[in-house]
Structures are given as C-alpha cells and as structure tokens.
Amino acid sequence: MRASGTAAAKRQGYRLHRLPPYGPAAAVCDNNRLSTSLRAVARLDQTPKTLDVLHLTHDGRGVARWPEGHSQAGKAVFVAGALPGETVSVQQTARSKHFDEAKTLEVLAASPDRVTPRCPHFGVCAGCVLQHLSEDRQIEAKQQVLLDNLQRIGHVAPAAVLPPLRGEAWGYRRKGRLSVRRVEKKDKTLVGFRETDPRFVADLRECHTVIPQLGFKLDALGALVDGMDARRDIPQIEFIAGDAAIALVFRHLQPLSEADRAKLAAFGQAHGFAIFLQPGGNDSVHPLGGEAPQLSFRLPQWDVELLFRPLDFIQVNAKLNEAMIARALDLLDVQPGERVLDLFCGLGNFTLPLARASGDGAVIGVEGDAGLVARARLNAEHNGMGNVQFFAADLAQDLAGQPWLKQGFDKLLLDPARAGAIEVLKQLPLKGLKKIVYVSCHPGSLARDAGWLVNEAGWTLREAGVMDMFPHTAHVESIAVFDPPKKN
C-alpha cells in the first residue's frame, strides 16, 4: 500500500519530501497544480441541490445521481454524511470525469436507519464514518460490500453467507496511531486521528472507539506534549494494549531533554501507561527508564498466551479476535494428526490455537517479518508447544527452494495484509489440500484471489461472511472457506 500510495501521489503531481523515519507524511502540492485546483473549486456550482440517495460507497458515503435538468444529469455523486433512502440538500465539493463529490447540508427526509452519533467529533474526525448509521445496518452494508466485490471483481458468489461476527461496538480499539501537531492559532497541541481532510489533525477531547483507559484522556495527552520542550518534534504516538498493560510509544525527531523525560515518566505513572520512546525506526523503540512490563494477551479457549512488543501487529479488537479464531478453526475443522499451513502468521495468533487443535499433528507458520517470526517461536516455547514450526519468507516473492513449501499439508489458513495472497496462492501445491480458510482485511483483494481459486484452480467458494472488527468504520474484515475440486 505504501508503494501504490506513493505512485498515486506522483501521478497526481505531488512532490514527496523525504523526512526522518516515521515522521509525519509530507506531500506538498506543486504550486501550479494547487492554483489550478483552487480555480476548479471556484468553478463548481455552489448552489444547494436536492438529491435522493440510493446506496453506500465502500467508504461510507451516500451514492446519488444528478437529477434531470442538471448539466450532468445521471452522473454519480458521492455524498458525505448521507444514507440510502434519504433525500438531502447538498453542495458540490469536487468534480471528476466519472463522478462528482458533495457534502450534506441538510437531511430533508431521514432514513429510519439514521441514529444520533455518540461522538461529538463525528463528521470532522475521519476515524469513524458510520456512526450515523444503526449498528445492524452497518453490518448489512459491510456484508453487501463483500458480496458485491466477490461478484464484480472475482465473478464468484458463495454457496452460503455466514452470519456476521459482532462484538462490543465501543471502547474496542486496543491498538492505533495518534497524530500530534502543535497548532499556534489554537495555542495548543492536538493529539488525535486525522480529519476528513487529512491535512489536519482533529481536535479531539475524547474517542469512544479507543479503549476507555486512553480514549477519555486525549486532552491530557495533548496537554502533556504541549508542556514539553519537544512539542514540535513529536509527530505521532502509537498505543497498544495487552491484558495487563497499555504502552504509549512517543516518536521524537530530536533527543528529549531530562525535563521532558521526567514529564513523560510522571504522566505514565499517574495514568497507568508504560512509556516507550522511538527516536528512529522500529528497532529504536525502547522503554523510558529501562524496565518495562511484558505486553501479552491470552486466548483462554485454547490456553494460549501471546507475548508481543509495542509496535508488533495484533488485531485491534480483542473480543472479535477470539471470535474470529474460533470461527476460522471451526470452518477449517482440523482433525487430530492433520498437518496445517498458516500463511501470514504474525505472532502465531492462529498458529498456536491450530497447534492445540491438531493434537499429534503439525502446524507450520510462515511470516514475512523476521521479528514477528522470532516472537512467534518464543510464543510457541512460552506455551509449551512442540508441534509447531515457524519460517520467515516474503510471500509475495518467488518461493522456490523454501523448505516448508515441499512439505505436504492437509489444510491451509491465510490471513494476508490488504494486498492479498495471489502471488503465494499461485505457487502453492494445492493438490491434496482438503480445505482453505481465507481471512481478509480487504474485500477487493479477497475477491480477486477467490476468483482465481474458483475460476482458474477449480475450487468452490462454500461460505463467506463479515466480521465487524472495526465498528462504526467502513473497514470490512471477512472470512471465506473454499472446498477443493472433486478430483483433488
């Protein structure tokens, strides 16, 4: 995604400025393009228009069409803040060849699914885009996004749709990155997520989706940074929570003064946070003051405890993670003695529960991040598991010669990043596999890969469904199970 984002920025005429590692992103628009864009906005018809909203986009905006009599009659319009079935008054905000964009000025006829957002920052902060839609309808919309992608991109449809997995709708987010910016006009330092206009940091007092131990202390966190000598040299704060400790990782571009270090230590002690510093890349992260608590979370159903470091990847929603693992294992139906391959295994989130389920069988976990592989091996040892092995490999590259690839497997589980798993799927010896379970964080890449498995490799998409890992956002997490060809 980083590479494609860079390419897109270059295509749009931006100059990308190299900054210190993990500093704030900088894409400065070329002056000529900026003036052209401003003239284009000035040419937009700012007169309010009335539109009927038909359905939702994948990013949570309403879709309408300019009515008869409009100069662009029939052209699609993506409307921020509008829901299907509503009649809204809008003002156009952008124009492109294939669609226009607009914002809602007034809801003239509201959808019965519209609710009052809990968060006072809704509509400004980009962290959540669906708080104005009932929770049941959010799930239905995400399910439809999944099915639409499977049909449109993969030209496939599941034989059955799985019931959605749901959990707590608020206070679930245990991992994330907060942007930090000193704003002189407000005479304060802002700590929060980006606004809908990503050039700006939202002025948040609270966040209802972040774990409450932190979500209601954003003001205090902003005041802490504002009182530091380095307040202009801290671009971000990452947070991650285990079962017994919450870590805050302060990225700083200049060495911290002793006074600043003392303020951070006092804040951590007062609010119950473990403070970490990050002066450079990921490997530079270290605890303030030396000793730090071990971060971990348990998966009690499988008697597993996973140890992790502050910048390691873990699923953001603890309860949904447990439900997701249970569903994946149920769909995979691992029998004692079977051999299972777990690709993109990370810390062993699925691998170790799979190892428990396989009994005297064996599980192989493969992951591209060597650091995560080291932690996965440590986790296997920590949990006393001798029937699991981990390997480091870039699963988007040529896998010829990989020792694990030559081993036979009964079943396969994949949990790739947004880019999907098409490269590794095409290299796997699929013959002999009894089942594939695919966990996805991007319905488009799942649809592409499902299309290849079904239409090229002859597999059957038996079931698919969504898991609401990120309530109130447009993010779609999903799971699919594939059965092999009859002559496999």
TAJO-V67727 format. One record per pair of residues at least 12 apart in sequence whose ideal C-beta (glycine too) atoms are under 7 Angstrom apart, sorted by the first residue. I is the first residue (numbers start at 1). J is the second residue. D is the distance in Angstrom with one decimal. If there is no record, write none. Layout:
i=[I;I]
j=[J;J]
d=[D;D]
This chain:
i=[1;1;9;13;13;13;14;14;14;15;15;20;21;21;22;22;22;23;23;24;40;44;44;45;46;48;48;48;48;49;50;50;50;51;51;51;51;51;52;52;53;53;53;53;53;53;53;54;55;56;56;57;58;58;59;59;60;60;60;61;61;61;62;62;62;62;62;63;63;64;64;65;72;75;75;76;77;77;77;78;78;79;79;80;80;81;81;81;82;83;83;83;83;83;84;85;86;86;86;86;87;87;88;88;88;88;89;89;89;90;90;90;90;91;91;113;113;113;114;114;115;115;115;117;117;118;118;119;119;121;121;124;124;124;125;125;125;125;125;126;126;126;126;126;127;127;127;128;128;128;129;129;130;130;130;131;135;135;138;139;139;139;139;142;142;142;143;143;143;143;145;145;146;146;146;146;146;149;149;149;150;150;150;153;153;153;153;154;154;154;154;155;155;156;156;156;156;158;158;158;158;158;159;159;159;160;160;161;161;162;162;162;162;163;164;164;164;164;165;165;165;165;165;165;166;167;167;167;167;168;169;169;170;170;171;171;171;171;172;172;172;173;173;173;173;174;174;174;174;174;175;175;175;175;176;176;176;177;177;178;178;178;178;178;178;179;179;179;179;179;180;180;180;180;180;181;182;182;188;188;189;189;189;189;190;190;191;191;191;191;191;192;192;204;205;205;206;209;211;213;213;214;214;217;221;224;224;227;228;228;229;229;229;230;230;230;230;233;233;233;234;234;234;235;235;236;237;237;238;238;240;240;240;242;242;242;243;243;243;244;245;245;245;246;246;246;247;247;247;247;248;248;248;249;249;249;249;249;250;250;250;251;252;252;261;264;265;265;274;274;274;275;276;276;276;282;285;285;294;295;295;295;295;296;297;299;299;299;301;301;302;302;302;304;304;304;304;305;305;306;306;306;306;307;307;307;307;308;308;309;312;312;312;313;314;315;315;316;316;317;320;320;320;324;324;325;325;325;327;328;328;328;328;328;329;329;329;331;331;332;332;332;332;334;334;334;334;336;336;336;336;337;337;337;338;338;338;338;339;339;339;339;339;340;340;340;340;340;340;340;341;341;341;342;342;342;342;342;343;343;343;343;343;344;344;344;344;344;344;345;345;345;345;345;346;346;347;347;347;347;348;348;348;348;350;350;351;351;351;351;352;352;352;352;352;354;355;355;355;358;361;362;363;363;364;364;364;364;365;365;366;366;366;366;367;367;368;368;368;368;370;373;373;376;377;391;395;395;396;399;399;408;409;410;411;411;411;412;412;413;414;414;415;417;418;418;418;419;420;420;420;420;420;421;422;422;422;425;425;425;430;431;432;433;433;434;435;435;436;436;437;437;438;438;439;440;441;443;443;446;446;450;453;458;459;459;459;459;460;460;461;461;462;462;462;463;463;464;464;464;465;465;466;467]
j=[418;419;27;29;30;33;27;28;29;28;30;253;280;281;251;278;281;235;253;235;95;92;95;92;91;89;90;91;105;90;87;89;108;64;77;79;88;90;64;87;79;82;83;84;85;86;88;84;84;84;141;78;145;474;129;474;129;130;474;78;79;80;79;82;83;84;86;76;78;77;79;77;100;99;100;99;99;100;102;99;101;102;104;103;104;103;104;123;104;111;113;114;132;133;111;111;107;109;110;111;108;109;104;106;107;108;105;106;108;102;103;104;105;103;105;133;134;137;132;133;132;133;134;131;132;131;208;131;208;202;204;195;196;202;192;193;195;202;204;193;194;195;196;198;193;207;209;209;472;473;473;474;472;473;474;472;169;471;471;164;166;466;468;466;468;476;161;164;465;466;443;476;443;464;466;476;478;443;444;447;447;450;464;444;447;448;451;447;448;450;451;451;455;450;451;454;461;461;462;463;464;480;461;462;463;462;463;464;465;463;464;465;479;465;465;466;467;468;320;323;324;327;467;468;468;317;319;320;323;319;471;472;208;209;208;211;212;215;209;317;471;209;210;211;316;211;240;241;316;318;239;240;314;316;210;239;316;236;238;191;192;193;236;237;239;192;193;194;201;236;225;234;235;236;237;201;231;232;222;226;222;225;226;231;203;222;218;221;222;225;237;204;218;218;218;219;218;472;241;246;272;239;246;271;237;263;267;263;260;263;257;259;260;252;254;256;260;252;253;254;250;251;252;251;253;251;249;250;310;311;295;310;314;295;296;297;296;297;298;293;274;293;295;272;273;274;274;276;295;310;273;275;276;276;278;285;310;311;264;277;278;278;277;279;288;288;288;289;287;292;293;288;288;292;310;311;310;311;307;307;308;309;310;308;318;322;325;353;322;326;352;353;356;352;353;356;383;382;383;347;348;349;379;375;378;379;382;347;375;375;347;372;375;346;347;349;469;469;470;469;467;468;469;439;467;349;350;353;479;350;413;437;439;479;353;354;357;437;481;411;413;435;437;354;357;358;411;358;359;360;361;359;360;361;358;361;410;411;361;362;408;409;410;354;358;363;409;410;411;413;364;409;412;354;363;364;365;413;366;395;414;421;424;367;395;414;415;416;417;365;366;367;376;390;367;372;372;375;376;379;365;376;379;380;413;415;363;365;376;388;379;380;383;385;388;413;385;387;388;387;387;387;387;388;389;391;404;407;388;390;391;393;395;404;390;392;392;393;394;395;392;390;392;390;390;404;423;424;423;424;427;432;433;434;433;434;435;433;436;437;438;439;439;441;441;442;445;445;442;445;446;448;449;449;448;449;452;449;452;453;457;488;488;484;488;484;481;483;459;482;479;481;480;482;479;478;477;476;478;478;480;480;482;485;482;483;484;485;482;483;480;482;481;482;483;480;481;478;479;480;478;479;478;479]
d=[5.6;7.0;5.2;6.9;5.1;4.4;4.4;6.9;5.7;5.5;6.4;5.3;5.6;4.7;5.2;6.8;6.8;5.1;6.0;4.1;6.9;4.9;6.3;6.0;6.0;4.9;6.8;5.8;5.6;5.6;6.5;5.7;6.7;3.9;6.3;6.6;5.8;5.5;6.1;5.4;6.4;4.6;6.2;5.5;6.6;4.8;6.3;6.3;4.9;6.0;5.3;5.6;5.4;6.4;6.7;4.9;3.8;5.1;4.0;4.5;5.9;5.4;4.2;3.1;5.9;6.6;7.0;6.2;6.2;4.8;5.7;6.5;6.8;6.7;6.2;4.3;6.8;4.8;5.4;6.0;5.1;4.9;5.9;4.9;6.4;6.4;3.7;6.4;5.0;4.4;6.3;5.7;6.9;6.0;6.5;4.5;5.9;6.0;5.9;4.9;4.5;4.0;4.9;6.8;5.5;6.1;4.6;4.3;6.0;4.0;6.5;5.8;6.1;5.8;5.5;5.8;4.7;4.2;5.8;7.0;6.3;7.0;5.2;3.8;5.3;6.3;5.4;6.0;5.2;5.8;5.6;5.6;6.7;5.6;6.7;5.4;6.3;3.9;6.3;6.2;5.2;6.0;4.8;7.0;4.0;6.7;6.7;6.2;4.1;5.5;6.3;5.4;5.2;6.5;6.2;4.9;5.6;6.8;6.9;4.9;6.7;6.9;5.9;4.8;6.9;4.8;7.0;6.3;7.0;5.1;5.8;5.3;4.8;6.5;5.5;5.9;5.0;4.1;5.5;4.1;4.7;6.1;6.8;5.9;3.8;5.6;6.6;3.9;6.1;4.5;3.0;5.6;6.4;5.2;5.6;4.7;5.2;4.9;6.7;5.4;4.1;6.9;6.9;5.3;6.8;6.8;4.8;6.7;5.6;5.1;6.4;2.8;7.0;6.5;5.9;5.1;6.9;6.3;6.4;4.9;6.4;6.2;4.0;6.6;5.1;6.2;4.1;4.4;6.5;6.0;4.3;6.9;5.1;6.4;6.9;5.7;4.8;6.6;6.4;4.6;6.8;4.9;4.7;6.4;5.2;5.4;6.7;4.0;5.9;5.8;6.8;4.6;5.9;4.8;6.7;5.9;6.9;5.6;5.0;5.3;6.1;6.9;6.5;4.7;6.8;6.6;6.7;5.9;4.6;5.8;5.9;5.1;5.8;5.8;6.0;4.5;5.3;5.1;6.4;5.8;5.0;4.6;3.9;5.4;5.3;6.1;5.5;4.7;4.3;6.5;6.5;3.5;5.9;4.9;6.5;5.4;6.2;6.2;5.5;5.9;6.9;5.8;6.5;6.2;7.0;6.5;5.0;6.4;4.6;5.9;4.9;6.4;5.4;5.6;6.0;5.6;5.4;5.6;4.3;4.5;5.8;6.5;5.3;5.7;6.8;4.8;6.7;5.6;7.0;6.6;6.9;5.6;6.9;4.1;5.0;5.2;6.4;4.9;5.9;6.9;5.2;4.2;5.8;6.9;5.4;6.7;4.6;5.6;6.1;4.5;4.9;5.7;6.8;4.4;5.3;6.0;5.0;6.6;6.7;5.7;6.7;4.6;6.5;5.9;6.4;5.7;5.9;6.1;6.8;5.3;5.4;4.2;6.6;6.9;5.1;5.2;5.7;5.8;6.1;7.0;5.3;6.9;6.8;6.8;6.4;6.2;6.6;6.2;6.6;6.5;6.9;4.1;4.7;4.7;6.0;7.0;5.5;6.6;6.5;5.3;6.4;6.7;5.4;6.6;6.4;5.8;6.1;5.7;6.4;6.9;6.3;6.4;6.6;5.6;7.0;6.8;6.7;6.7;6.9;4.9;6.1;6.8;5.0;6.9;5.4;6.9;6.1;5.4;6.3;6.2;6.3;5.3;6.2;6.5;6.1;6.7;5.7;5.0;4.5;5.4;6.0;6.0;4.7;6.1;4.4;5.3;6.4;6.6;3.5;6.1;6.3;6.4;5.6;4.7;5.7;4.6;4.2;6.2;5.7;5.0;6.5;4.9;5.2;5.2;6.0;4.7;6.5;6.7;5.0;6.7;5.2;4.4;5.0;6.1;6.1;6.9;4.6;4.9;5.2;6.1;4.7;6.8;6.2;6.4;6.5;6.2;4.9;4.7;7.0;3.4;6.1;4.8;6.3;6.9;5.8;5.3;5.8;5.3;5.4;6.0;6.1;4.2;4.8;6.5;5.7;6.4;5.6;3.9;6.7;6.0;6.3;6.6;5.9;6.2;6.7;6.9;5.0;5.3;4.2;6.5;6.7;5.2;6.6;4.7;5.4;6.9;5.1;6.7;6.6;4.6;5.0;5.4;6.6;6.1;7.0;6.4;7.0;6.6;4.9;5.9;4.6;5.0;4.4;4.6;5.1;4.9;6.8;4.3;4.8;6.8;4.9;6.4;6.4;5.3;6.5;5.7;4.9;5.7;4.7;4.9;5.0;6.8;4.2;6.9;5.8;4.2;6.3;6.1;6.8;2.9;6.7;6.2;5.1;5.6;6.3;5.2;6.2;6.1;6.6;6.8;6.0;5.9;6.7;5.9;6.9;6.4;6.7;6.5;6.9;4.2;6.8;5.2;4.8;7.0;5.2;4.9;5.6;5.0;5.9;6.1;6.4;6.2;5.6;3.9;4.5;6.6;5.9;6.5;6.5;4.5;6.2;5.9;5.1;6.6;5.1;6.9;5.0;6.4;6.9;4.0;6.6;6.3;5.0;6.2]
